Structures are given as C-alpha cells and as structure tokens.
Amino acid sequence: MAKELALHEKLEIHELLTLKTSCATKAATMLELAKDDKLKALIEEDLKNSSKAIKELSSLLQ
C-alpha cells in the first residue's frame, strides 16, 4: 500500500519540479550559445540529469 504525500510534501516537490524545469530550459538555451566543446558536454550532461530528475519528481506527484 503506497503512502499518500502530505500537502506540504506535494508543494515541496512541485517547487523542486518548477526549479528543475526552469534550469533545464536555461541549459537548453545556453547549449545553443556555447562554443567550447567541454562546456557543451557539461551542459548536455546537466540536461540529461535534469530530465531524469523531472521525470522522477513528476512521477511522485501522480
């Protein structure tokens, strides 16, 4: 039996989800502007990790 989240927990998860989404959007924009290959690789890794976190956080709210 799954334990239901309390309202304050749902709000915290929603806040984290909003932050991660905003960061992913910024990283995607920066990726297009980056010239250095090492920087691009770091941004791509960040985008990958952010996407994973967004999926995990979204699944907690469903």
mmCIF file as Biopython writes it, N, C-alpha, C and O atoms, coordinates in Angstrom:
data_model
#
loop_
_atom_site.group_PDB
_atom_site.id
_atom_site.type_symbol
_atom_site.label_atom_id
_atom_site.label_alt_id
_atom_site.label_comp_id
_atom_site.label_asym_id
_atom_site.label_entity_id
_atom_site.label_seq_id
_atom_site.pdbx_PDB_ins_code
_atom_site.Cartn_x
_atom_site.Cartn_y
_atom_site.Cartn_z
_atom_site.occupancy
_atom_site.B_iso_or_equiv
_atom_site.auth_seq_id
_atom_site.auth_asym_id
_atom_site.pdbx_PDB_model_num
ATOM 1   N N  . MET A ? 1  ? 0.846  -1.174 0.000   1.0 0.0 1  A 1 
ATOM 2   C CA . MET A ? 1  ? 0.000  0.000  0.000   1.0 0.0 1  A 1 
ATOM 3   C C  . MET A ? 1  ? 0.896  1.244  0.000   1.0 0.0 1  A 1 
ATOM 4   O O  . MET A ? 1  ? 1.755  1.395  0.869   1.0 0.0 1  A 1 
ATOM 5   N N  . ALA A ? 2  ? 0.696  2.104  -0.950  1.0 0.0 2  A 1 
ATOM 6   C CA . ALA A ? 2  ? 1.501  3.317  -1.065  1.0 0.0 2  A 1 
ATOM 7   C C  . ALA A ? 2  ? 1.005  4.377  -0.087  1.0 0.0 2  A 1 
ATOM 8   O O  . ALA A ? 2  ? -0.198 4.578  0.080   1.0 0.0 2  A 1 
ATOM 9   N N  . LYS A ? 3  ? 1.940  5.038  0.543   1.0 0.0 3  A 1 
ATOM 10  C CA . LYS A ? 3  ? 1.603  6.108  1.476   1.0 0.0 3  A 1 
ATOM 11  C C  . LYS A ? 3  ? 1.379  7.393  0.680   1.0 0.0 3  A 1 
ATOM 12  O O  . LYS A ? 3  ? 2.192  7.751  -0.172  1.0 0.0 3  A 1 
ATOM 13  N N  . GLU A ? 4  ? 0.285  8.075  0.957   1.0 0.0 4  A 1 
ATOM 14  C CA . GLU A ? 4  ? -0.023 9.319  0.252   1.0 0.0 4  A 1 
ATOM 15  C C  . GLU A ? 4  ? 0.803  10.461 0.840   1.0 0.0 4  A 1 
ATOM 16  O O  . GLU A ? 4  ? 1.046  10.519 2.045   1.0 0.0 4  A 1 
ATOM 17  N N  . LEU A ? 5  ? 1.221  11.355 -0.032  1.0 0.0 5  A 1 
ATOM 18  C CA . LEU A ? 5  ? 2.019  12.501 0.399   1.0 0.0 5  A 1 
ATOM 19  C C  . LEU A ? 5  ? 1.139  13.552 1.064   1.0 0.0 5  A 1 
ATOM 20  O O  . LEU A ? 5  ? -0.010 13.762 0.677   1.0 0.0 5  A 1 
ATOM 21  N N  . ALA A ? 6  ? 1.703  14.204 2.070   1.0 0.0 6  A 1 
ATOM 22  C CA . ALA A ? 6  ? 1.011  15.316 2.721   1.0 0.0 6  A 1 
ATOM 23  C C  . ALA A ? 6  ? 1.064  16.533 1.800   1.0 0.0 6  A 1 
ATOM 24  O O  . ALA A ? 6  ? 1.886  16.597 0.886   1.0 0.0 6  A 1 
ATOM 25  N N  . LEU A ? 7  ? 0.188  17.484 2.049   1.0 0.0 7  A 1 
ATOM 26  C CA . LEU A ? 7  ? 0.106  18.673 1.204   1.0 0.0 7  A 1 
ATOM 27  C C  . LEU A ? 7  ? 1.444  19.413 1.137   1.0 0.0 7  A 1 
ATOM 28  O O  . LEU A ? 7  ? 1.873  19.820 0.058   1.0 0.0 7  A 1 
ATOM 29  N N  . HIS A ? 8  ? 2.103  19.587 2.286   1.0 0.0 8  A 1 
ATOM 30  C CA . HIS A ? 8  ? 3.377  20.317 2.277   1.0 0.0 8  A 1 
ATOM 31  C C  . HIS A ? 8  ? 4.443  19.574 1.478   1.0 0.0 8  A 1 
ATOM 32  O O  . HIS A ? 8  ? 5.309  20.202 0.870   1.0 0.0 8  A 1 
ATOM 33  N N  . GLU A ? 9  ? 4.388  18.244 1.472   1.0 0.0 9  A 1 
ATOM 34  C CA . GLU A ? 9  ? 5.332  17.456 0.679   1.0 0.0 9  A 1 
ATOM 35  C C  . GLU A ? 9  ? 5.068  17.626 -0.817  1.0 0.0 9  A 1 
ATOM 36  O O  . GLU A ? 9  ? 6.002  17.737 -1.612  1.0 0.0 9  A 1 
ATOM 37  N N  . LYS A ? 10 ? 3.803  17.644 -1.189  1.0 0.0 10 A 1 
ATOM 38  C CA . LYS A ? 10 ? 3.443  17.863 -2.595  1.0 0.0 10 A 1 
ATOM 39  C C  . LYS A ? 10 ? 3.891  19.242 -3.060  1.0 0.0 10 A 1 
ATOM 40  O O  . LYS A ? 10 ? 4.377  19.404 -4.179  1.0 0.0 10 A 1 
ATOM 41  N N  . LEU A ? 11 ? 3.723  20.234 -2.189  1.0 0.0 11 A 1 
ATOM 42  C CA . LEU A ? 11 ? 4.147  21.592 -2.537  1.0 0.0 11 A 1 
ATOM 43  C C  . LEU A ? 11 ? 5.664  21.681 -2.701  1.0 0.0 11 A 1 
ATOM 44  O O  . LEU A ? 11 ? 6.154  22.359 -3.604  1.0 0.0 11 A 1 
ATOM 45  N N  . GLU A ? 12 ? 6.403  21.001 -1.834  1.0 0.0 12 A 1 
ATOM 46  C CA . GLU A ? 12 ? 7.869  20.986 -1.948  1.0 0.0 12 A 1 
ATOM 47  C C  . GLU A ? 12 ? 8.303  20.324 -3.255  1.0 0.0 12 A 1 
ATOM 48  O O  . GLU A ? 12 ? 9.198  20.819 -3.939  1.0 0.0 12 A 1 
ATOM 49  N N  . ILE A ? 13 ? 7.673  19.217 -3.594  1.0 0.0 13 A 1 
ATOM 50  C CA . ILE A ? 13 ? 8.002  18.521 -4.844  1.0 0.0 13 A 1 
ATOM 51  C C  . ILE A ? 13 ? 7.664  19.400 -6.038  1.0 0.0 13 A 1 
ATOM 52  O O  . ILE A ? 13 ? 8.428  19.469 -7.001  1.0 0.0 13 A 1 
ATOM 53  N N  . HIS A ? 14 ? 6.521  20.071 -5.976  1.0 0.0 14 A 1 
ATOM 54  C CA . HIS A ? 14 ? 6.130  20.969 -7.071  1.0 0.0 14 A 1 
ATOM 55  C C  . HIS A ? 14 ? 7.138  22.106 -7.223  1.0 0.0 14 A 1 
ATOM 56  O O  . HIS A ? 14 ? 7.478  22.492 -8.341  1.0 0.0 14 A 1 
ATOM 57  N N  . GLU A ? 15 ? 7.611  22.635 -6.106  1.0 0.0 15 A 1 
ATOM 58  C CA . GLU A ? 15 ? 8.611  23.706 -6.147  1.0 0.0 15 A 1 
ATOM 59  C C  . GLU A ? 15 ? 9.915  23.207 -6.777  1.0 0.0 15 A 1 
ATOM 60  O O  . GLU A ? 15 ? 10.515 23.901 -7.599  1.0 0.0 15 A 1 
ATOM 61  N N  . LEU A ? 16 ? 10.348 22.014 -6.393  1.0 0.0 16 A 1 
ATOM 62  C CA . LEU A ? 16 ? 11.552 21.430 -6.986  1.0 0.0 16 A 1 
ATOM 63  C C  . LEU A ? 16 ? 11.374 21.176 -8.476  1.0 0.0 16 A 1 
ATOM 64  O O  . LEU A ? 16 ? 12.286 21.404 -9.271  1.0 0.0 16 A 1 
ATOM 65  N N  . LEU A ? 17 ? 10.200 20.707 -8.842  1.0 0.0 17 A 1 
ATOM 66  C CA . LEU A ? 17 ? 9.897  20.439 -10.246 1.0 0.0 17 A 1 
ATOM 67  C C  . LEU A ? 17 ? 9.946  21.730 -11.065 1.0 0.0 17 A 1 
ATOM 68  O O  . LEU A ? 17 ? 10.475 21.742 -12.177 1.0 0.0 17 A 1 
ATOM 69  N N  . THR A ? 18 ? 9.407  22.791 -10.526 1.0 0.0 18 A 1 
ATOM 70  C CA . THR A ? 18 ? 9.445  24.090 -11.202 1.0 0.0 18 A 1 
ATOM 71  C C  . THR A ? 18 ? 10.884 24.574 -11.367 1.0 0.0 18 A 1 
ATOM 72  O O  . THR A ? 18 ? 11.254 25.073 -12.430 1.0 0.0 18 A 1 
ATOM 73  N N  . LEU A ? 19 ? 11.687 24.430 -10.329 1.0 0.0 19 A 1 
ATOM 74  C CA . LEU A ? 19 ? 13.090 24.838 -10.386 1.0 0.0 19 A 1 
ATOM 75  C C  . LEU A ? 19 ? 13.856 24.027 -11.424 1.0 0.0 19 A 1 
ATOM 76  O O  . LEU A ? 19 ? 14.588 24.594 -12.235 1.0 0.0 19 A 1 
ATOM 77  N N  . LYS A ? 20 ? 13.695 22.710 -11.409 1.0 0.0 20 A 1 
ATOM 78  C CA . LYS A ? 20 ? 14.401 21.845 -12.361 1.0 0.0 20 A 1 
ATOM 79  C C  . LYS A ? 20 ? 13.992 22.149 -13.796 1.0 0.0 20 A 1 
ATOM 80  O O  . LYS A ? 20 ? 14.830 22.139 -14.697 1.0 0.0 20 A 1 
ATOM 81  N N  . THR A ? 21 ? 12.718 22.418 -14.010 1.0 0.0 21 A 1 
ATOM 82  C CA . THR A ? 21 ? 12.236 22.743 -15.353 1.0 0.0 21 A 1 
ATOM 83  C C  . THR A ? 21 ? 12.846 24.058 -15.833 1.0 0.0 21 A 1 
ATOM 84  O O  . THR A ? 21 ? 13.262 24.175 -16.986 1.0 0.0 21 A 1 
ATOM 85  N N  . SER A ? 22 ? 12.894 25.032 -14.951 1.0 0.0 22 A 1 
ATOM 86  C CA . SER A ? 22 ? 13.487 26.324 -15.288 1.0 0.0 22 A 1 
ATOM 87  C C  . SER A ? 22 ? 14.976 26.180 -15.605 1.0 0.0 22 A 1 
ATOM 88  O O  . SER A ? 22 ? 15.469 26.770 -16.567 1.0 0.0 22 A 1 
ATOM 89  N N  . CYS A ? 23 ? 15.678 25.405 -14.806 1.0 0.0 23 A 1 
ATOM 90  C CA . CYS A ? 23 ? 17.110 25.183 -15.036 1.0 0.0 23 A 1 
ATOM 91  C C  . CYS A ? 23 ? 17.355 24.447 -16.352 1.0 0.0 23 A 1 
ATOM 92  O O  . CYS A ? 23 ? 18.303 24.761 -17.072 1.0 0.0 23 A 1 
ATOM 93  N N  . ALA A ? 24 ? 16.512 23.479 -16.665 1.0 0.0 24 A 1 
ATOM 94  C CA . ALA A ? 24 ? 16.655 22.734 -17.918 1.0 0.0 24 A 1 
ATOM 95  C C  . ALA A ? 24 ? 16.417 23.641 -19.120 1.0 0.0 24 A 1 
ATOM 96  O O  . ALA A ? 24 ? 17.106 23.530 -20.134 1.0 0.0 24 A 1 
ATOM 97  N N  . THR A ? 25 ? 15.451 24.529 -19.005 1.0 0.0 25 A 1 
ATOM 98  C CA . THR A ? 25 ? 15.177 25.479 -20.088 1.0 0.0 25 A 1 
ATOM 99  C C  . THR A ? 25 ? 16.369 26.407 -20.304 1.0 0.0 25 A 1 
ATOM 100 O O  . THR A ? 25 ? 16.761 26.673 -21.440 1.0 0.0 25 A 1 
ATOM 101 N N  . LYS A ? 26 ? 16.935 26.891 -19.216 1.0 0.0 26 A 1 
ATOM 102 C CA . LYS A ? 26 ? 18.107 27.767 -19.313 1.0 0.0 26 A 1 
ATOM 103 C C  . LYS A ? 26 ? 19.293 27.017 -19.911 1.0 0.0 26 A 1 
ATOM 104 O O  . LYS A ? 26 ? 20.005 27.558 -20.757 1.0 0.0 26 A 1 
ATOM 105 N N  . ALA A ? 27 ? 19.510 25.783 -19.482 1.0 0.0 27 A 1 
ATOM 106 C CA . ALA A ? 27 ? 20.626 24.990 -20.003 1.0 0.0 27 A 1 
ATOM 107 C C  . ALA A ? 27 ? 20.466 24.727 -21.496 1.0 0.0 27 A 1 
ATOM 108 O O  . ALA A ? 27 ? 21.442 24.772 -22.244 1.0 0.0 27 A 1 
ATOM 109 N N  . ALA A ? 28 ? 19.244 24.454 -21.929 1.0 0.0 28 A 1 
ATOM 110 C CA . ALA A ? 28 ? 18.997 24.215 -23.351 1.0 0.0 28 A 1 
ATOM 111 C C  . ALA A ? 28 ? 19.318 25.464 -24.169 1.0 0.0 28 A 1 
ATOM 112 O O  . ALA A ? 28 ? 19.860 25.367 -25.270 1.0 0.0 28 A 1 
ATOM 113 N N  . THR A ? 29 ? 18.988 26.616 -23.636 1.0 0.0 29 A 1 
ATOM 114 C CA . THR A ? 29 ? 19.301 27.873 -24.316 1.0 0.0 29 A 1 
ATOM 115 C C  . THR A ? 29 ? 20.807 28.112 -24.343 1.0 0.0 29 A 1 
ATOM 116 O O  . THR A ? 29 ? 21.358 28.518 -25.367 1.0 0.0 29 A 1 
ATOM 117 N N  . MET A ? 30 ? 21.466 27.861 -23.227 1.0 0.0 30 A 1 
ATOM 118 C CA . MET A ? 30 ? 22.912 28.053 -23.149 1.0 0.0 30 A 1 
ATOM 119 C C  . MET A ? 30 ? 23.665 27.082 -24.058 1.0 0.0 30 A 1 
ATOM 120 O O  . MET A ? 30 ? 24.729 27.414 -24.580 1.0 0.0 30 A 1 
ATOM 121 N N  . LEU A ? 31 ? 23.119 25.897 -24.245 1.0 0.0 31 A 1 
ATOM 122 C CA . LEU A ? 31 ? 23.761 24.906 -25.110 1.0 0.0 31 A 1 
ATOM 123 C C  . LEU A ? 31 ? 23.901 25.440 -26.531 1.0 0.0 31 A 1 
ATOM 124 O O  . LEU A ? 31 ? 24.915 25.213 -27.191 1.0 0.0 31 A 1 
ATOM 125 N N  . GLU A ? 32 ? 22.888 26.141 -26.989 1.0 0.0 32 A 1 
ATOM 126 C CA . GLU A ? 32 ? 22.926 26.716 -28.336 1.0 0.0 32 A 1 
ATOM 127 C C  . GLU A ? 32 ? 23.958 27.836 -28.447 1.0 0.0 32 A 1 
ATOM 128 O O  . GLU A ? 32 ? 24.504 28.072 -29.524 1.0 0.0 32 A 1 
ATOM 129 N N  . LEU A ? 33 ? 24.224 28.520 -27.348 1.0 0.0 33 A 1 
ATOM 130 C CA . LEU A ? 33 ? 25.153 29.650 -27.366 1.0 0.0 33 A 1 
ATOM 131 C C  . LEU A ? 33 ? 26.599 29.249 -27.087 1.0 0.0 33 A 1 
ATOM 132 O O  . LEU A ? 33 ? 27.523 29.990 -27.422 1.0 0.0 33 A 1 
ATOM 133 N N  . ALA A ? 34 ? 26.800 28.084 -26.475 1.0 0.0 34 A 1 
ATOM 134 C CA . ALA A ? 34 ? 28.142 27.654 -26.076 1.0 0.0 34 A 1 
ATOM 135 C C  . ALA A ? 34 ? 28.999 27.322 -27.293 1.0 0.0 34 A 1 
ATOM 136 O O  . ALA A ? 34 ? 28.536 26.700 -28.249 1.0 0.0 34 A 1 
ATOM 137 N N  . LYS A ? 35 ? 30.242 27.747 -27.238 1.0 0.0 35 A 1 
ATOM 138 C CA . LYS A ? 35 ? 31.196 27.485 -28.323 1.0 0.0 35 A 1 
ATOM 139 C C  . LYS A ? 35 ? 32.184 26.378 -27.948 1.0 0.0 35 A 1 
ATOM 140 O O  . LYS A ? 35 ? 32.607 25.598 -28.802 1.0 0.0 35 A 1 
ATOM 141 N N  . ASP A ? 36 ? 32.545 26.316 -26.676 1.0 0.0 36 A 1 
ATOM 142 C CA . ASP A ? 36 ? 33.541 25.362 -26.193 1.0 0.0 36 A 1 
ATOM 143 C C  . ASP A ? 36 ? 32.951 23.954 -26.094 1.0 0.0 36 A 1 
ATOM 144 O O  . ASP A ? 36 ? 31.858 23.772 -25.557 1.0 0.0 36 A 1 
ATOM 145 N N  . ASP A ? 37 ? 33.676 22.961 -26.611 1.0 0.0 37 A 1 
ATOM 146 C CA . ASP A ? 37 ? 33.180 21.582 -26.616 1.0 0.0 37 A 1 
ATOM 147 C C  . ASP A ? 37 ? 33.036 21.003 -25.211 1.0 0.0 37 A 1 
ATOM 148 O O  . ASP A ? 37 ? 32.088 20.269 -24.933 1.0 0.0 37 A 1 
ATOM 149 N N  . LYS A ? 38 ? 33.981 21.334 -24.325 1.0 0.0 38 A 1 
ATOM 150 C CA . LYS A ? 38 ? 33.896 20.834 -22.949 1.0 0.0 38 A 1 
ATOM 151 C C  . LYS A ? 38 ? 32.679 21.422 -22.236 1.0 0.0 38 A 1 
ATOM 152 O O  . LYS A ? 38 ? 31.984 20.730 -21.492 1.0 0.0 38 A 1 
ATOM 153 N N  . LEU A ? 39 ? 32.437 22.692 -22.475 1.0 0.0 39 A 1 
ATOM 154 C CA . LEU A ? 39 ? 31.271 23.348 -21.878 1.0 0.0 39 A 1 
ATOM 155 C C  . LEU A ? 39 ? 29.982 22.735 -22.411 1.0 0.0 39 A 1 
ATOM 156 O O  . LEU A ? 39 ? 29.042 22.496 -21.653 1.0 0.0 39 A 1 
ATOM 157 N N  . LYS A ? 40 ? 29.940 22.483 -23.710 1.0 0.0 40 A 1 
ATOM 158 C CA . LYS A ? 40 ? 28.757 21.851 -24.305 1.0 0.0 40 A 1 
ATOM 159 C C  . LYS A ? 40 ? 28.504 20.480 -23.692 1.0 0.0 40 A 1 
ATOM 160 O O  . LYS A ? 40 ? 27.359 20.117 -23.425 1.0 0.0 40 A 1 
ATOM 161 N N  . ALA A ? 41 ? 29.577 19.715 -23.469 1.0 0.0 41 A 1 
ATOM 162 C CA . ALA A ? 41 ? 29.438 18.385 -22.868 1.0 0.0 41 A 1 
ATOM 163 C C  . ALA A ? 41 ? 28.875 18.483 -21.452 1.0 0.0 41 A 1 
ATOM 164 O O  . ALA A ? 41 ? 28.031 17.678 -21.059 1.0 0.0 41 A 1 
ATOM 165 N N  . LEU A ? 42 ? 29.342 19.470 -20.691 1.0 0.0 42 A 1 
ATOM 166 C CA . LEU A ? 42 ? 28.831 19.671 -19.328 1.0 0.0 42 A 1 
ATOM 167 C C  . LEU A ? 42 ? 27.356 20.055 -19.342 1.0 0.0 42 A 1 
ATOM 168 O O  . LEU A ? 42 ? 26.570 19.557 -18.536 1.0 0.0 42 A 1 
ATOM 169 N N  . ILE A ? 43 ? 26.990 20.932 -20.252 1.0 0.0 43 A 1 
ATOM 170 C CA . ILE A ? 43 ? 25.595 21.366 -20.344 1.0 0.0 43 A 1 
ATOM 171 C C  . ILE A ? 43 ? 24.706 20.202 -20.777 1.0 0.0 43 A 1 
ATOM 172 O O  . ILE A ? 43 ? 23.600 20.042 -20.260 1.0 0.0 43 A 1 
ATOM 173 N N  . GLU A ? 44 ? 25.183 19.387 -21.723 1.0 0.0 44 A 1 
ATOM 174 C CA . GLU A ? 44 ? 24.405 18.226 -22.163 1.0 0.0 44 A 1 
ATOM 175 C C  . GLU A ? 44 ? 24.199 17.239 -21.016 1.0 0.0 44 A 1 
ATOM 176 O O  . GLU A ? 44 ? 23.116 16.674 -20.865 1.0 0.0 44 A 1 
ATOM 177 N N  . GLU A ? 45 ? 25.245 17.033 -20.206 1.0 0.0 45 A 1 
ATOM 178 C CA . GLU A ? 45 ? 25.131 16.148 -19.043 1.0 0.0 45 A 1 
ATOM 179 C C  . GLU A ? 45 ? 24.127 16.713 -18.035 1.0 0.0 45 A 1 
ATOM 180 O O  . GLU A ? 45 ? 23.330 15.973 -17.459 1.0 0.0 45 A 1 
ATOM 181 N N  . ASP A ? 46 ? 24.175 18.018 -17.833 1.0 0.0 46 A 1 
ATOM 182 C CA . ASP A ? 46 ? 23.225 18.677 -16.935 1.0 0.0 46 A 1 
ATOM 183 C C  . ASP A ? 46 ? 21.795 18.514 -17.442 1.0 0.0 46 A 1 
ATOM 184 O O  . ASP A ? 46 ? 20.882 18.252 -16.659 1.0 0.0 46 A 1 
ATOM 185 N N  . LEU A ? 47 ? 21.603 18.667 -18.745 1.0 0.0 47 A 1 
ATOM 186 C CA . LEU A ? 47 ? 20.266 18.488 -19.328 1.0 0.0 47 A 1 
ATOM 187 C C  . LEU A ? 47 ? 19.765 17.058 -19.133 1.0 0.0 47 A 1 
ATOM 188 O O  . LEU A ? 47 ? 18.597 16.837 -18.816 1.0 0.0 47 A 1 
ATOM 189 N N  . LYS A ? 48 ? 20.654 16.104 -19.324 1.0 0.0 48 A 1 
ATOM 190 C CA . LYS A ? 48 ? 20.288 14.692 -19.133 1.0 0.0 48 A 1 
ATOM 191 C C  . LYS A ? 48 ? 19.863 14.438 -17.686 1.0 0.0 48 A 1 
ATOM 192 O O  . LYS A ? 48 ? 18.843 13.797 -17.430 1.0 0.0 48 A 1 
ATOM 193 N N  . ASN A ? 49 ? 20.657 14.947 -16.748 1.0 0.0 49 A 1 
ATOM 194 C CA . ASN A ? 49 ? 20.339 14.764 -15.326 1.0 0.0 49 A 1 
ATOM 195 C C  . ASN A ? 49 ? 19.055 15.497 -14.935 1.0 0.0 49 A 1 
ATOM 196 O O  . ASN A ? 49 ? 18.258 14.988 -14.148 1.0 0.0 49 A 1 
ATOM 197 N N  . SER A ? 50 ? 18.865 16.677 -15.482 1.0 0.0 50 A 1 
ATOM 198 C CA . SER A ? 50 ? 17.649 17.438 -15.185 1.0 0.0 50 A 1 
ATOM 199 C C  . SER A ? 50 ? 16.411 16.728 -15.714 1.0 0.0 50 A 1 
ATOM 200 O O  . SER A ? 50 ? 15.380 16.686 -15.044 1.0 0.0 50 A 1 
ATOM 201 N N  . SER A ? 51 ? 16.513 16.173 -16.909 1.0 0.0 51 A 1 
ATOM 202 C CA . SER A ? 51 ? 15.380 15.439 -17.485 1.0 0.0 51 A 1 
ATOM 203 C C  . SER A ? 51 ? 15.015 14.236 -16.624 1.0 0.0 51 A 1 
ATOM 204 O O  . SER A ? 51 ? 13.838 13.946 -16.407 1.0 0.0 51 A 1 
ATOM 205 N N  . LYS A ? 52 ? 16.030 13.548 -16.143 1.0 0.0 52 A 1 
ATOM 206 C CA . LYS A ? 52 ? 15.786 12.394 -15.269 1.0 0.0 52 A 1 
ATOM 207 C C  . LYS A ? 52 ? 15.102 12.841 -13.973 1.0 0.0 52 A 1 
ATOM 208 O O  . LYS A ? 52 ? 14.147 12.209 -13.522 1.0 0.0 52 A 1 
ATOM 209 N N  . ALA A ? 53 ? 15.589 13.920 -13.384 1.0 0.0 53 A 1 
ATOM 210 C CA . ALA A ? 53 ? 15.008 14.435 -12.138 1.0 0.0 53 A 1 
ATOM 211 C C  . ALA A ? 53 ? 13.568 14.887 -12.351 1.0 0.0 53 A 1 
ATOM 212 O O  . ALA A ? 53 ? 12.709 14.655 -11.501 1.0 0.0 53 A 1 
ATOM 213 N N  . ILE A ? 54 ? 13.305 15.531 -13.487 1.0 0.0 54 A 1 
ATOM 214 C CA . ILE A ? 54 ? 11.946 15.991 -13.793 1.0 0.0 54 A 1 
ATOM 215 C C  . ILE A ? 54 ? 10.993 14.807 -13.896 1.0 0.0 54 A 1 
ATOM 216 O O  . ILE A ? 54 ? 9.875  14.862 -13.383 1.0 0.0 54 A 1 
ATOM 217 N N  . LYS A ? 55 ? 11.427 13.740 -14.553 1.0 0.0 55 A 1 
ATOM 218 C CA . LYS A ? 55 ? 10.583 12.546 -14.673 1.0 0.0 55 A 1 
ATOM 219 C C  . LYS A ? 55 ? 10.315 11.926 -13.307 1.0 0.0 55 A 1 
ATOM 220 O O  . LYS A ? 55 ? 9.188  11.530 -13.009 1.0 0.0 55 A 1 
ATOM 221 N N  . GLU A ? 56 ? 11.356 11.841 -12.475 1.0 0.0 56 A 1 
ATOM 222 C CA . GLU A ? 56 ? 11.199 11.252 -11.140 1.0 0.0 56 A 1 
ATOM 223 C C  . GLU A ? 56 ? 10.269 12.093 -10.266 1.0 0.0 56 A 1 
ATOM 224 O O  . GLU A ? 56 ? 9.398  11.554 -9.584  1.0 0.0 56 A 1 
ATOM 225 N N  . LEU A ? 57 ? 10.454 13.393 -10.286 1.0 0.0 57 A 1 
ATOM 226 C CA . LEU A ? 57 ? 9.598  14.270 -9.481  1.0 0.0 57 A 1 
ATOM 227 C C  . LEU A ? 57 ? 8.155  14.236 -9.972  1.0 0.0 57 A 1 
ATOM 228 O O  . LEU A ? 57 ? 7.222  14.226 -9.169  1.0 0.0 57 A 1 
ATOM 229 N N  . SER A ? 58 ? 7.974  14.218 -11.281 1.0 0.0 58 A 1 
ATOM 230 C CA . SER A ? 58 ? 6.618  14.152 -11.844 1.0 0.0 58 A 1 
ATOM 231 C C  . SER A ? 58 ? 5.914  12.870 -11.428 1.0 0.0 58 A 1 
ATOM 232 O O  . SER A ? 58 ? 4.718  12.871 -11.137 1.0 0.0 58 A 1 
ATOM 233 N N  . SER A ? 59 ? 6.665  11.779 -11.404 1.0 0.0 59 A 1 
ATOM 234 C CA . SER A ? 59 ? 6.051  10.502 -11.032 1.0 0.0 59 A 1 
ATOM 235 C C  . SER A ? 59 ? 5.610  10.496 -9.568  1.0 0.0 59 A 1 
ATOM 236 O O  . SER A ? 59 ? 4.663  9.793  -9.214  1.0 0.0 59 A 1 
ATOM 237 N N  . LEU A ? 60 ? 6.278  11.262 -8.722  1.0 0.0 60 A 1 
ATOM 238 C CA . LEU A ? 60 ? 5.882  11.340 -7.312  1.0 0.0 60 A 1 
ATOM 239 C C  . LEU A ? 60 ? 4.558  12.072 -7.125  1.0 0.0 60 A 1 
ATOM 240 O O  . LEU A ? 60 ? 3.833  11.825 -6.161  1.0 0.0 60 A 1 
ATOM 241 N N  . LEU A ? 61 ? 4.253  12.969 -8.047  1.0 0.0 61 A 1 
ATOM 242 C CA . LEU A ? 61 ? 3.023  13.752 -7.922  1.0 0.0 61 A 1 
ATOM 243 C C  . LEU A ? 61 ? 1.808  13.041 -8.508  1.0 0.0 61 A 1 
ATOM 244 O O  . LEU A ? 61 ? 0.680  13.500 -8.332  1.0 0.0 61 A 1 
ATOM 245 N N  . GLN A ? 62 ? 2.024  11.938 -9.195  1.0 0.0 62 A 1 
ATOM 246 C CA . GLN A ? 62 ? 0.894  11.234 -9.813  1.0 0.0 62 A 1 
ATOM 247 C C  . GLN A ? 62 ? 0.364  10.130 -8.951  1.0 0.0 62 A 1 
ATOM 248 O O  . GLN A ? 62 ? -0.586 9.448  -9.336  1.0 0.0 62 A 1 
#
